[in-house]
Amino acid sequence: MSDVSDLYQEVLLDHYRSPRNFGPLENATCRADGYNPLCGDRVTVFARLDGDRLAGLRFVGAGCAISTASASLMTECLQGKSRAEADALFGRFQAILRGEGTPTGLGKLEALAGVAEYPARVKCATLAWHALRAALDRRPEAVSTE
């Protein structure tokens, strides 16, 4: 394994074992549930908006290492971002997971670029992101990856 692959694996394992921003968010202005029936991942994303900015972002749930690490990384990288910035980053992140473009400039999210080699796992990596989008759009139904 290359040094970069080793580093990415360490980042994923660290965020899986010790997820950041895990737990409910008091005073959340929106929330949404997500479910991946393929592997059983479940997540609830809580957000607090201050105007158009993500002033708070947390999650709870249970899932595979990729799902949990992705939710943790998402909450870290989107704190303080505007909705437009969050949408743009999600679009870029999805493109990388589809194997389009290069994963540079994504910071720690680059650790998830290898998921592109496993199409069934892309749903694990994007579950929390879809739930966040549903929360921000205030959609009442749970988001499913199917």
C-alpha positions in Angstrom: 0.0 0.0 0.0 1.3 3.5 -0.8 2.0 6.1 1.9 -1.1 8.1 0.7 -3.3 5.0 0.9 -2.1 4.3 4.3 -2.8 7.9 5.4 -6.3 7.8 3.9 -7.0 4.5 5.7 -5.8 6.0 9.0 -8.1 9.0 8.5 -11.1 6.8 7.8 -10.5 4.5 10.7 -9.9 7.4 13.0 -13.2 9.0 12.0 -15.0 5.7 12.3 -13.6 4.9 15.7 -13.9 8.4 17.1 -16.5 10.2 15.0 -16.5 14.0 15.3 -19.7 15.9 16.0 -21.5 12.8 17.0 -24.7 13.3 19.0 -27.9 15.3 18.8 -27.6 19.1 18.3 -29.5 21.2 20.7 -31.4 24.1 19.0 -31.2 22.4 15.6 -33.3 24.3 13.1 -33.6 21.3 10.8 -33.0 17.6 10.8 -33.4 14.5 8.5 -33.1 10.8 8.7 -31.3 8.7 6.1 -31.3 4.9 5.5 -29.2 2.7 3.3 -31.2 -0.6 3.0 -28.3 -2.3 1.2 -26.1 -2.4 4.3 -28.4 -1.2 7.0 -26.7 2.2 7.6 -28.9 4.7 9.4 -28.2 8.3 10.1 -29.9 11.4 11.5 -28.3 14.7 10.6 -29.0 17.8 12.7 -28.2 21.3 11.4 -28.5 24.8 12.9 -28.6 27.6 10.3 -27.6 31.1 11.1 -29.0 32.9 8.1 -27.6 30.9 5.2 -24.6 29.5 7.2 -24.3 26.1 8.8 -23.6 27.3 12.4 -24.0 23.8 13.8 -23.9 20.3 12.3 -24.0 17.0 14.1 -25.2 13.4 13.4 -26.3 10.3 15.2 -26.6 6.8 13.8 -25.1 3.5 13.2 -23.5 2.2 10.1 -20.4 0.8 8.4 -17.0 2.4 8.7 -17.4 4.3 5.4 -20.8 5.7 6.3 -19.7 6.8 9.8 -16.4 8.3 8.7 -18.1 10.2 5.9 -20.7 11.7 8.2 -17.9 12.7 10.6 -15.8 14.2 7.9 -18.9 16.0 6.4 -19.7 17.6 9.7 -16.1 18.9 10.1 -15.7 20.3 6.6 -19.1 22.0 6.3 -19.1 23.8 9.7 -19.5 27.5 8.9 -20.1 27.1 5.2 -23.0 28.6 3.4 -25.7 26.4 1.8 -24.3 27.2 -1.6 -20.8 26.2 -0.5 -22.1 23.0 1.0 -24.1 22.1 -2.2 -21.0 22.8 -4.4 -18.8 20.6 -2.2 -21.4 17.8 -2.2 -21.6 18.0 -6.0 -17.8 17.8 -6.3 -17.6 15.0 -3.7 -20.2 13.0 -5.6 -18.4 13.5 -8.9 -15.2 12.2 -7.3 -17.0 9.1 -6.0 -18.3 8.5 -9.6 -14.7 8.5 -10.7 -15.0 11.9 -12.4 -12.2 14.4 -11.9 -9.4 14.4 -9.4 -9.9 14.4 -5.6 -7.5 17.3 -5.0 -8.6 20.3 -2.9 -11.1 18.3 -0.8 -8.9 18.2 2.3 -9.6 15.2 4.5 -12.5 14.2 2.2 -9.9 13.0 -0.2 -9.6 10.0 2.1 -12.9 8.8 0.6 -11.9 9.0 -3.0 -11.0 5.3 -3.1 -14.7 4.4 -2.6 -15.1 5.1 -6.3 -13.5 1.7 -6.9 -16.5 0.1 -5.0 -19.7 1.4 -6.5 -21.9 -0.3 -3.9 -20.1 1.6 -1.2 -20.7 5.0 -2.8 -24.2 5.0 -1.2 -22.5 4.5 2.2 -20.3 7.5 1.6 -23.1 9.8 0.5 -25.9 8.8 2.9 -25.2 11.6 5.4 -24.8 14.1 2.6 -28.2 13.3 1.2 -29.7 13.5 4.7 -28.2 16.9 5.2 -29.6 18.1 1.9 -33.0 16.8 2.9 -32.7 18.6 6.3 -31.8 21.9 4.7 -34.7 21.5 2.2 -36.9 20.6 5.2 -38.2 17.4 3.6 -40.2 15.4 6.2 -39.6 11.9 4.7 -36.6 9.8 5.4 -34.0 9.8 2.7 -33.1 6.4 1.2 -30.2 5.5 -1.0 -32.5 3.2 -3.1 
